[in-house]
Amino acid sequence: MPSTPNPLLKELGLHFRRARMAAGLSQEQIALRANISRPRYRDIETGTAAARATTLVNVARALGMEMMLIPQAMVPAIQSMLQPATGDDDHPAFMSDVEVQEHE
């Protein structure tokens, strides 16, 4: 009987797939950059197989991303920074204090 796919692996694979598609790259290109086989990359992207942390870091870097460990307590703050702006605030998402003063 086949095992149930792990939701975390599926989610991670989906992030990798979206990044790869946005970059216009093939699975073969990412696999080559990450120094793994294309079938291995496919299994990671589809969430059907787990991978070592070093492999996941290499895949992320092949996609121009970094994997980071952050304290769980900071997740809501980071997620809010990554959300599109709402309301009348027309400031860019990230500005230095000097830029904020000049913008006002």
C-alpha distances in whole Angstrom, upper triangle without the diagonal:
4,6,9,12,15,18,21,19,19,23,24,23,24,28,28,27,30,32,32,32,35,37,36,34,32,28,30,33,31,29,33,34,32,32,28,27,26,22,22,24,22,19,21,22,19,18,15,16,19,22,25,28,30,28,28,31,32,30,32,35,34,34,37,36,36,33,35,35,37,37,35,39,40,37,38,42,40,38,41,43,40,41,43,47,47,51,54,54,54,54,52,49,50,54,56,58,61,59,59,63,64,61,63
4,7,9,12,15,17,16,16,19,20,19,21,24,24,23,26,28,28,28,32,33,32,31,28,25,27,30,28,26,29,31,28,28,25,23,22,19,19,20,18,15,17,18,15,14,11,13,15,19,22,24,27,24,24,28,28,26,28,31,31,30,33,32,32,30,32,31,34,34,32,36,37,34,35,38,37,35,38,40,37,37,40,43,44,48,51,50,51,51,48,45,46,50,52,55,58,56,55,59,60,58,60
4,6,9,12,14,13,13,17,18,17,19,22,22,22,25,27,27,28,30,32,32,30,28,24,27,29,27,25,29,30,27,28,24,23,22,19,18,20,18,14,16,17,14,12,10,11,13,17,20,22,25,23,22,25,27,24,26,29,29,29,32,30,30,27,29,28,30,31,29,32,33,30,32,35,34,32,35,37,34,35,37,41,42,45,49,48,49,48,46,42,44,47,50,52,55,53,53,56,58,55,57
4,6,9,12,11,11,14,16,15,17,20,20,20,23,25,25,26,28,30,30,29,27,24,27,29,26,25,29,30,27,28,25,24,23,20,19,19,18,14,15,16,13,11,9,11,13,17,20,22,24,22,21,25,26,24,25,28,28,27,30,28,28,25,27,26,28,29,26,30,31,27,29,32,31,29,32,34,31,32,34,37,38,42,45,45,45,45,43,39,41,45,47,49,52,51,50,53,55,52,54
4,6,9,8,7,11,12,11,13,16,17,17,19,21,21,22,25,26,27,25,24,21,23,25,23,22,26,26,23,25,22,21,20,17,16,16,14,11,12,12,10,7,6,8,10,14,17,19,21,19,18,21,23,20,21,25,24,23,26,24,25,22,24,23,25,26,24,28,28,25,27,30,28,26,29,31,28,29,31,35,36,39,43,42,42,42,39,36,38,41,44,46,49,47,47,50,51,49,51
4,5,5,6,9,10,11,12,15,16,16,19,20,21,22,24,26,27,25,24,21,24,26,23,22,25,26,23,24,21,22,21,19,17,16,15,12,11,12,11,7,8,9,9,12,15,16,19,18,16,19,21,19,19,23,23,22,25,22,22,19,21,20,22,23,21,24,25,22,23,26,25,23,26,28,26,26,29,32,34,37,41,40,40,40,37,34,35,39,41,43,46,45,44,48,49,47,48
4,5,5,6,9,10,10,12,14,15,16,18,20,21,22,24,25,25,24,21,24,26,22,22,26,26,23,25,23,23,22,20,18,17,16,14,12,12,11,8,10,11,11,14,17,17,20,19,16,19,21,19,19,22,23,21,24,21,21,18,19,19,20,21,19,22,22,19,20,24,22,20,23,25,22,23,26,29,30,34,37,36,37,36,34,31,32,36,38,41,43,42,41,45,46,44,45
4,5,5,6,8,10,11,12,14,15,17,18,20,21,23,24,23,23,20,23,24,21,21,24,24,21,23,21,22,21,20,17,16,16,14,11,12,11,8,11,11,10,12,14,14,17,16,13,16,18,16,16,19,20,19,21,18,18,15,16,15,17,18,16,19,19,16,18,21,19,18,21,23,20,21,24,28,29,33,36,35,35,34,32,29,30,33,35,38,41,39,39,42,44,42,43
4,5,5,6,9,10,11,12,14,15,16,18,20,21,22,21,20,17,20,21,18,17,21,21,18,20,17,18,17,16,14,13,12,10,7,8,8,5,7,7,7,9,12,12,15,13,11,14,16,14,14,18,18,17,20,17,17,14,16,16,19,20,19,22,22,19,21,24,22,20,24,25,22,23,26,29,31,35,38,36,37,36,33,30,31,35,37,39,42,40,40,44,45,43,45
4,6,5,6,9,10,10,12,14,15,16,18,20,21,20,19,16,19,21,18,18,22,21,19,21,19,19,17,16,14,13,12,10,8,8,6,4,7,9,10,12,15,16,18,16,13,16,18,15,15,19,19,17,20,18,18,16,18,19,21,22,20,24,23,20,22,24,22,20,23,24,22,22,25,28,30,33,36,35,36,35,32,29,31,35,37,40,42,40,40,44,45,42,44
4,5,5,6,9,10,11,13,14,15,17,19,20,19,19,17,21,21,18,19,22,22,19,22,20,21,19,18,17,15,14,13,10,9,9,7,11,12,12,14,16,16,18,16,13,16,17,15,14,18,18,16,18,16,16,14,16,16,18,20,18,21,20,16,18,21,18,16,19,21,18,18,21,24,26,30,33,32,32,31,29,26,27,31,33,36,39,37,36,40,41,39,40
4,5,5,6,9,10,11,12,14,16,17,19,17,17,15,18,19,15,16,19,18,16,19,17,18,17,17,14,12,12,11,8,7,9,7,11,11,10,11,13,12,15,13,9,12,14,11,10,14,15,13,15,13,13,11,13,14,16,18,17,20,19,16,19,21,18,16,20,20,18,19,22,25,27,31,34,32,32,31,28,25,26,30,32,35,37,36,36,39,40,38,40
4,5,5,6,9,10,10,12,14,15,16,15,14,12,15,16,13,13,17,17,15,17,15,16,14,13,12,9,9,8,6,4,5,5,9,10,10,11,14,14,15,13,10,13,14,10,11,14,14,12,15,14,15,13,16,18,20,22,21,24,23,20,22,24,21,19,23,23,20,21,23,27,29,33,35,34,34,33,30,27,28,32,34,37,40,38,38,42,42,40,42
4,5,5,6,9,10,10,12,14,15,15,14,13,17,17,14,16,19,19,17,20,18,18,16,16,15,12,11,11,9,6,7,8,11,13,14,15,17,17,19,16,13,15,16,13,12,16,15,13,15,14,16,15,17,19,20,23,21,24,23,19,21,23,20,18,21,21,18,19,21,24,26,30,33,31,31,31,28,25,27,31,33,36,38,36,36,40,40,38,40
4,5,5,6,9,10,11,12,14,14,15,14,17,17,14,15,19,17,16,19,18,19,17,18,16,13,13,14,11,8,10,10,14,15,15,15,17,16,17,15,12,13,14,11,10,13,13,10,12,11,12,12,14,16,18,20,19,22,20,17,19,20,17,15,18,18,15,16,18,22,24,28,30,29,29,28,25,22,23,27,30,33,35,33,33,36,37,35,37
4,6,5,6,9,10,11,12,11,12,10,13,13,10,12,15,14,12,16,15,15,14,15,13,10,10,11,9,6,9,10,13,14,14,13,15,14,15,13,10,11,12,8,7,10,10,8,10,9,11,11,15,17,19,22,22,24,23,20,22,23,19,18,21,21,18,19,21,25,27,31,33,31,31,30,27,24,25,29,31,34,36,34,34,38,38,36,39
4,5,5,6,8,10,10,10,10,9,12,13,10,12,15,15,14,17,16,16,13,14,14,10,9,11,10,6,8,10,13,15,15,15,18,18,18,15,13,15,15,11,11,13,12,9,13,12,15,15,18,21,23,25,25,27,26,22,24,25,22,20,23,23,19,20,22,25,28,31,34,32,32,31,28,26,27,30,33,36,38,36,36,40,40,38,40
4,5,5,6,9,10,10,12,12,15,15,13,15,18,17,17,20,19,19,17,18,17,14,13,15,13,10,11,13,17,18,18,18,21,20,20,18,15,16,16,13,12,14,13,10,12,12,15,15,18,21,22,25,24,26,24,21,22,23,20,18,20,20,16,17,18,22,24,28,30,29,28,27,24,22,24,28,30,34,35,33,33,37,37,34,37
4,6,5,6,9,9,11,11,14,13,11,14,16,14,14,18,18,18,16,18,17,13,14,16,13,11,13,15,18,19,19,18,20,18,19,16,14,14,14,11,9,11,10,6,9,9,12,13,16,19,21,24,24,26,24,21,22,23,19,18,20,19,16,17,18,22,25,28,30,28,27,26,23,21,22,26,28,32,33,31,31,35,35,33,35
4,5,5,6,5,7,8,11,9,8,11,13,12,12,16,15,16,13,15,15,11,12,14,13,10,13,15,18,18,19,18,20,19,19,16,14,15,14,10,10,11,9,6,9,11,14,15,19,22,24,27,27,29,27,24,26,26,23,22,24,23,20,21,22,25,28,32,33,32,31,30,26,24,25,29,31,35,36,34,35,38,38,36,39
4,5,5,6,8,9,12,12,11,14,16,15,16,19,18,18,15,17,18,14,13,16,15,12,14,16,19,20,21,21,23,22,22,19,17,18,17,14,13,15,13,10,12,14,17,18,22,25,26,29,29,31,29,26,27,28,24,22,25,24,20,21,21,25,27,31,32,31,30,29,26,25,26,30,32,36,37,34,35,39,38,36,39
4,5,8,11,12,15,14,13,16,18,16,17,21,21,21,18,20,21,17,17,19,18,14,17,19,22,23,23,23,25,23,23,21,18,19,18,15,14,15,13,10,11,12,16,18,21,24,25,28,28,30,27,24,25,25,22,21,22,21,18,18,18,22,24,28,29,28,26,26,23,21,23,26,29,32,34,31,31,35,34,32,35
4,5,9,11,13,11,10,14,15,13,15,18,19,19,17,20,20,16,16,19,18,15,18,20,23,23,23,22,24,23,22,20,18,17,16,13,12,13,11,8,9,11,15,17,21,24,26,29,29,31,28,26,27,27,24,22,25,23,19,21,21,24,27,30,32,30,28,27,24,23,24,27,29,33,34,31,32,36,35,33,36
4,7,10,12,10,11,14,15,14,16,19,19,19,16,19,19,16,16,19,18,15,18,20,23,24,24,24,25,25,24,21,20,20,18,15,15,15,13,10,12,15,18,21,24,27,29,32,32,34,32,29,30,30,27,26,28,26,23,24,24,27,30,33,34,33,31,30,27,26,27,30,33,36,37,34,35,39,38,36,39
4,7,8,6,7,10,11,11,13,15,15,15,13,15,16,13,13,17,16,13,16,19,21,21,22,21,23,22,21,18,17,18,15,13,13,13,10,9,11,14,17,19,23,26,28,32,32,34,32,29,31,31,28,27,29,28,24,26,26,29,32,35,37,35,34,33,29,28,29,32,34,38,39,36,37,41,40,38,41
4,5,5,7,9,10,11,12,14,13,13,9,12,14,11,10,14,14,12,14,17,18,19,20,19,22,22,21,18,17,18,16,13,14,15,11,11,14,16,19,21,24,27,30,33,33,36,34,31,33,33,30,29,31,30,27,28,28,32,35,38,40,38,37,36,33,31,32,35,37,41,42,40,41,44,44,42,45
4,5,5,6,9,10,10,12,10,9,6,9,10,7,7,11,11,9,11,14,15,15,17,16,18,19,18,15,14,16,14,11,13,14,11,11,14,16,18,19,23,26,28,31,31,34,32,30,32,33,29,28,31,30,27,28,29,33,36,39,41,39,38,37,34,32,33,36,38,42,43,41,42,46,45,43,46
4,6,5,6,9,10,10,9,8,5,9,10,8,9,12,13,12,14,17,17,17,19,17,19,20,19,15,16,17,14,12,14,15,11,12,16,18,20,21,25,28,30,34,34,37,35,33,35,36,32,31,34,33,30,31,32,36,39,42,44,42,41,40,36,35,35,38,40,44,45,43,44,48,47,46,49
4,5,5,6,9,10,10,10,8,12,13,10,12,15,14,13,16,19,20,19,20,18,20,20,18,15,15,16,13,11,13,12,9,10,13,15,18,19,23,26,29,33,33,36,34,31,34,34,30,30,33,31,28,30,31,34,37,41,42,40,39,37,34,32,32,35,37,41,42,40,41,45,44,43,46
4,5,5,6,8,9,9,8,11,11,8,10,13,12,11,14,16,17,17,17,15,16,16,15,12,12,12,9,7,9,9,6,7,10,12,14,16,20,23,25,29,29,32,30,28,30,31,27,27,30,28,25,27,28,32,35,38,40,38,37,35,32,30,30,33,35,39,40,38,39,43,42,41,44
4,5,5,6,5,6,5,9,8,6,9,11,10,11,14,15,16,15,15,13,15,15,14,10,11,12,9,7,11,11,8,10,13,15,16,17,21,23,27,30,30,34,32,30,32,33,29,29,32,31,28,30,32,35,38,42,43,41,40,39,35,33,33,36,38,42,43,41,42,46,46,44,47
4,5,5,6,7,8,11,11,9,12,15,14,14,17,19,20,18,19,16,17,17,15,12,14,14,10,10,13,12,9,11,14,16,18,19,23,25,29,32,33,36,34,32,35,35,31,31,34,33,30,32,34,37,40,44,45,43,41,40,36,34,34,37,39,42,43,42,43,47,46,45,48
4,5,8,10,11,14,13,11,14,16,15,15,18,19,21,19,19,16,16,16,13,11,12,12,8,8,10,9,5,9,11,13,14,16,20,23,26,29,30,33,31,29,32,32,29,29,32,30,27,30,31,34,38,41,42,40,39,37,33,31,31,34,35,39,40,38,40,43,43,42,45
4,6,9,10,13,11,9,12,14,12,13,16,17,18,16,15,12,12,12,10,7,9,9,5,5,8,8,6,9,11,12,13,14,17,20,23,27,28,31,29,27,30,31,27,27,31,29,26,29,31,34,37,41,42,40,39,37,34,31,31,34,35,39,40,39,40,43,43,42,45
4,7,9,12,10,10,13,15,13,15,18,19,19,17,16,13,13,14,11,9,11,11,8,9,12,11,9,13,15,16,16,17,20,23,26,30,31,34,32,31,34,34,31,31,34,33,30,33,35,38,41,45,46,44,43,41,37,35,35,37,39,42,43,42,44,47,47,46,49
4,7,8,6,7,10,11,11,13,15,16,16,14,14,11,12,13,11,8,11,12,9,9,13,13,11,14,16,17,18,18,21,23,27,30,31,34,33,31,34,34,31,31,34,33,31,33,35,38,41,45,47,45,44,42,38,36,36,39,40,44,45,44,45,49,49,48,50
4,6,5,6,9,10,11,12,14,15,15,13,14,13,14,16,15,11,13,15,13,11,15,16,13,15,19,20,21,21,24,26,30,33,33,36,35,33,36,37,33,33,36,35,32,35,36,40,43,46,48,46,45,44,40,38,38,41,43,47,48,46,48,51,51,50,53
4,5,5,6,9,10,10,12,14,14,13,15,14,16,18,17,13,14,16,14,11,15,16,13,14,18,19,21,21,24,27,30,33,33,36,35,32,35,36,33,32,35,34,31,33,34,38,41,44,46,45,44,42,39,37,37,40,42,46,47,46,47,50,50,48,51
4,5,5,6,9,10,10,12,11,11,13,13,15,18,17,14,15,18,16,13,17,18,16,17,21,21,22,22,25,27,30,33,33,36,35,32,35,37,33,32,36,35,32,34,35,39,41,45,47,46,45,44,41,39,39,42,45,48,50,48,49,52,52,51,53
4,5,5,6,9,10,11,10,8,10,9,12,14,14,10,11,14,13,11,14,16,14,16,19,19,20,19,22,24,27,30,30,33,32,30,33,34,31,30,34,33,30,32,34,38,40,44,46,45,44,43,39,37,37,41,42,46,48,46,47,50,51,49,52
4,5,5,6,9,10,10,9,11,10,12,14,13,9,10,12,11,8,11,13,11,12,16,16,17,17,20,22,25,28,28,31,30,27,30,31,28,27,31,30,27,29,31,34,37,41,43,41,40,39,36,33,34,37,39,43,44,43,43,47,47,45,48
4,5,5,6,8,9,9,11,12,15,16,17,13,13,16,14,11,14,16,14,14,18,18,20,19,22,24,27,30,29,33,31,28,31,32,29,28,31,31,28,29,31,34,37,40,43,41,41,40,37,34,35,39,41,44,46,44,45,48,48,47,49
4,6,5,6,5,5,8,9,13,15,16,12,12,16,15,12,15,18,16,16,20,19,20,19,22,23,26,28,28,31,31,28,30,32,29,28,31,31,28,30,32,35,37,41,44,42,42,41,38,35,36,40,42,45,47,45,46,49,50,48,50
4,6,5,6,6,7,7,10,12,13,10,9,12,12,9,11,14,14,13,17,16,16,15,18,19,22,25,24,28,27,24,27,28,25,24,28,28,25,27,29,32,35,38,41,39,39,38,35,32,33,36,38,41,44,42,42,46,46,45,47
4,5,8,9,10,11,14,14,15,12,10,13,13,10,11,14,13,12,16,15,16,15,19,20,23,25,25,28,27,24,26,27,24,23,26,26,23,24,26,30,32,36,38,37,37,36,33,30,31,35,37,40,42,40,40,44,45,43,45
4,6,8,10,12,16,17,18,15,13,17,17,13,15,18,17,16,19,18,20,18,21,23,25,27,26,29,28,25,27,29,26,24,28,28,25,26,28,31,33,37,40,39,38,38,35,32,34,37,40,43,45,43,43,47,47,45,47
4,6,7,10,13,14,17,14,12,16,16,14,15,18,18,17,20,18,19,17,19,20,23,24,23,27,26,23,25,27,25,23,27,27,24,25,28,31,33,37,40,39,39,38,35,32,33,37,39,42,45,43,43,46,47,45,47
4,7,10,14,16,18,15,14,18,18,16,17,21,20,19,23,21,22,20,22,23,25,27,26,30,29,26,28,31,28,27,30,31,28,29,32,35,37,41,43,42,42,42,39,36,37,41,43,46,48,46,46,50,51,49,51
4,7,10,13,15,12,12,15,16,14,16,19,19,19,22,20,20,18,21,21,24,26,25,29,29,26,29,31,28,27,31,31,29,30,33,36,38,42,45,43,43,42,39,36,37,40,42,45,48,46,46,50,51,49,51
4,7,9,12,10,9,13,14,13,14,18,18,18,21,19,18,16,18,18,21,23,22,26,26,23,26,29,26,25,29,29,27,29,32,35,37,41,44,42,42,41,38,35,35,39,40,43,46,44,44,48,49,47,49
4,6,8,6,7,10,11,10,12,15,15,16,19,17,16,14,16,17,20,22,22,26,26,24,27,28,26,25,29,29,27,29,32,35,38,41,44,42,42,40,37,34,34,37,39,42,44,43,43,47,48,46,48
4,5,5,6,9,10,11,12,14,15,17,19,17,15,13,15,15,19,21,22,25,25,23,27,28,25,26,29,29,27,30,33,36,39,42,44,42,42,40,37,34,34,37,38,41,43,42,43,46,47,46,48
4,5,5,6,9,10,11,12,14,15,17,14,12,10,11,12,15,18,19,22,22,20,24,25,22,23,27,26,24,27,30,33,36,39,42,39,39,37,34,31,30,33,34,37,40,39,39,43,44,43,45
4,5,5,6,9,10,11,12,14,15,14,12,10,12,14,17,20,22,25,24,23,26,27,24,25,28,28,26,29,31,34,37,41,43,40,40,38,34,31,31,33,34,37,39,39,40,43,44,43,45
4,5,5,6,9,10,10,12,14,13,12,11,14,16,19,22,23,27,25,24,27,28,25,25,29,28,26,28,31,34,37,41,43,40,40,38,35,32,31,34,36,39,41,40,40,44,45,43,46
4,5,5,6,9,10,11,12,11,10,8,11,13,16,19,20,23,22,20,23,24,21,21,25,24,22,25,27,31,33,37,39,37,37,35,31,28,28,31,33,36,38,37,37,41,42,40,43
4,5,5,6,9,10,10,9,7,6,9,12,15,18,20,23,21,20,23,23,20,21,24,23,21,24,27,30,33,36,38,36,35,33,30,27,26,29,30,33,35,34,35,39,39,38,41
4,5,5,6,9,10,9,9,9,13,15,19,22,23,27,25,23,26,27,23,24,27,26,23,26,29,32,35,38,40,38,37,35,31,28,28,31,32,35,37,36,37,40,41,40,42
4,5,5,6,9,9,9,10,13,16,19,23,23,26,25,23,25,26,22,22,26,25,22,25,27,30,33,37,38,36,35,34,30,27,27,30,32,35,37,36,37,40,40,39,42
4,5,5,6,5,6,7,10,14,16,20,21,24,21,19,22,22,19,19,22,21,18,21,23,26,30,33,35,32,32,30,26,24,24,27,28,32,34,32,33,36,37,36,38
4,5,5,5,6,8,12,15,18,21,23,25,23,21,24,24,20,21,24,22,20,23,25,28,31,34,36,33,32,30,26,24,23,26,28,31,33,31,32,36,36,35,38
4,6,7,9,11,15,18,21,25,26,29,26,24,27,27,23,23,26,25,22,25,26,29,32,36,37,35,34,32,28,26,26,29,30,34,35,33,35,38,38,37,40
4,6,9,11,14,18,20,24,24,27,24,22,25,25,21,21,23,22,19,21,22,26,29,32,34,32,30,29,25,23,23,26,28,32,33,31,32,36,36,34,37
4,7,10,13,17,19,23,24,26,23,21,24,23,19,20,22,20,17,20,21,24,28,31,32,30,28,26,23,21,20,23,25,28,30,28,29,33,33,31,34
4,7,10,13,15,19,20,22,19,18,20,20,16,16,19,17,15,18,20,23,26,29,31,28,27,25,22,19,19,22,24,27,29,27,28,32,32,31,33
4,6,10,12,16,17,20,17,16,19,19,15,16,19,17,15,19,21,24,27,30,32,29,28,26,23,20,19,22,23,27,28,27,28,32,32,31,34
4,7,10,13,15,17,15,14,17,17,14,15,18,17,16,19,22,24,27,31,33,30,30,28,24,21,21,24,25,28,30,29,30,33,34,33,35
4,6,10,12,14,12,12,15,15,12,14,17,16,15,18,21,24,27,30,32,29,29,27,24,20,20,23,23,26,29,28,28,32,33,32,34
4,7,9,12,11,10,14,14,12,14,17,17,16,19,23,25,28,31,33,30,31,28,26,22,21,24,25,27,30,30,30,33,34,34,35
4,6,8,7,7,11,11,9,12,15,14,15,18,21,23,25,28,30,28,29,26,24,20,19,22,23,25,28,28,27,30,32,31,33
4,5,5,7,10,11,10,13,15,15,16,19,23,24,26,29,31,28,30,27,26,22,21,24,24,25,29,29,28,31,33,32,33
4,5,5,8,10,10,11,14,15,16,18,21,23,25,27,30,28,29,27,26,22,22,25,26,27,31,30,29,32,34,33,34
4,6,7,8,10,11,13,14,16,17,21,22,23,26,28,26,28,26,25,21,21,24,24,25,29,29,27,30,32,31,32
4,6,5,6,9,10,11,13,15,18,19,21,24,26,23,25,23,21,18,17,20,21,22,25,25,24,27,29,28,29
4,6,5,6,9,10,11,12,16,18,19,22,25,23,24,22,21,17,18,21,22,23,27,26,25,28,30,29,29
4,5,5,6,9,10,11,14,15,17,19,22,20,22,21,20,16,17,20,22,23,26,25,23,27,29,27,27
4,5,5,6,9,10,13,14,16,18,20,18,20,18,17,13,14,16,18,19,22,22,20,23,25,24,24
4,5,5,6,9,12,14,16,19,21,18,20,18,16,12,12,16,17,19,22,21,20,23,25,24,25
4,5,5,6,10,12,14,17,20,18,19,18,16,12,14,17,20,21,24,23,22,25,27,25,26
4,5,5,8,9,11,14,16,14,16,15,14,10,12,16,18,19,22,21,19,22,24,22,23
4,6,8,9,12,14,16,14,14,13,11,7,9,12,15,16,19,18,16,20,21,19,20
4,7,9,12,15,17,15,15,14,12,8,10,14,17,19,22,20,19,22,23,21,23
4,6,9,12,15,13,14,14,12,9,12,16,19,21,23,21,19,23,24,21,22
4,6,10,12,11,11,12,10,8,12,15,19,20,23,20,18,22,23,19,21
4,7,9,7,8,9,9,7,11,14,17,18,20,18,16,19,20,17,17
4,7,7,9,11,12,11,15,17,20,21,23,20,18,21,22,18,18
4,6,8,11,13,13,16,18,21,21,23,20,17,20,21,17,17
4,6,9,12,13,16,17,19,19,21,18,15,17,18,14,14
4,6,9,10,12,13,16,16,17,14,12,14,15,12,11
4,7,9,11,12,15,15,16,13,11,14,13,10,11
4,6,8,8,11,12,13,10,8,11,11,8,9
4,6,6,10,12,13,10,9,13,13,10,12
4,7,10,12,14,12,11,15,15,13,15
4,7,10,12,10,9,13,14,12,15
4,6,8,6,6,10,10,10,12
4,5,5,6,9,10,11,13
4,5,5,6,9,10,11
4,5,5,6,9,10
4,5,5,6,9
4,5,5,6
4,5,5
4,6
4
